[in-house]
Amino acid sequence: MSAIATSHRAYLLKPIFALLALLIALPASAAQLTIELDHTRKTWQTADLLKHPQAQTVQIVDDVSYKRTMSYRAVPLAALLPGLKPESHLQAVALDGFAAELTAAPLLETQGSRAWLAVEDPAQPWPALAEGKPSAGPFYLVWTDPQAGHISPEQWPFQISGIKQLKTIAERFPALLPDPKLAANDPINQGFVLFQKNCLVCHRLNGAGDAQVGPDLNIPYNPTEYFGGDFLKRYIRDPQSLRHWPQAKMPAFTASVLPDGELDLLVGYLKHMAGRKHPL
């Protein structure tokens, strides 16, 4: 990239960064969450959520973001999604633009793994995620008993500003689809489901997706084309075991989150898509 292009890009991003800094700096009492479903749109204020009739204190053991046990005042997410069907699709958008793709079914569960919207109380603010960083607030999707539903680390979006219902990923991004000749229960299609759950929040594939965090997983090369042997699986299990990089953002996908059989299916989908590249 030329110096002129870099300078121009930096110039364009300055107001965006300034706005994000302002949003993050707002006190928790000023926060609001907008939930947009097909036929309803509601904006919740922090105070209203803290007083919600179903709000309660939940303890999260081994919190994904804080890496320790945390307690939150939280509302069952299902209580905030009236009329939503299990087959629906949602996207949780963070203050910095990070977008988590979420299938509705696990969010609506009332037993086993259960989704909660944790609400940061301005009177008891949460700790910073790291030195020089903000907290996970003002709103954070957390789970009780996440192992029961094999909940992925990517299903714990924090600093949420809004939740909206969208068309399914397959409808929005056809470039992600495996060969249409495959049966619905084919292992490749099962791997596609796992890709949506675990990878699409950070990565694009064939240029398709909303994420901007990680590299595209098919263009110009698919990781199955340059990771030999079982190194791709080892990398997914523990990225830092292959590449020591302090700035790395990819989490480790343990067997409790992504069992070996599911990991095989995910890699099978990626390998299949290496033969279905779409030019950008």
Secondary structure, DSSP 8 states (H G I E B T S, - for coil): --HHHHHHHHHHHHHHHHHHHHHHHS-GGG-EEEEE-SS-EEEEEHHHHHT-TT-EEEEETT-TTTSS-EEEEEEEGGGGSTT--TT-EEEEEETTS-EEEEEHHHHT-SSSSEEEEEE-BTTB----SSTT---S-SEEEEEESGGGGT--GGG---SEEEEEEE--HHHH-GGG---TTS-TTSHHHHHHHHHHHHTTTT--BTTBSS--SS--SSSS--HHHHS-TTHHHHHHH-GGGT---TT-------TTTS-HHHHHHHHHHHHHHTTS----
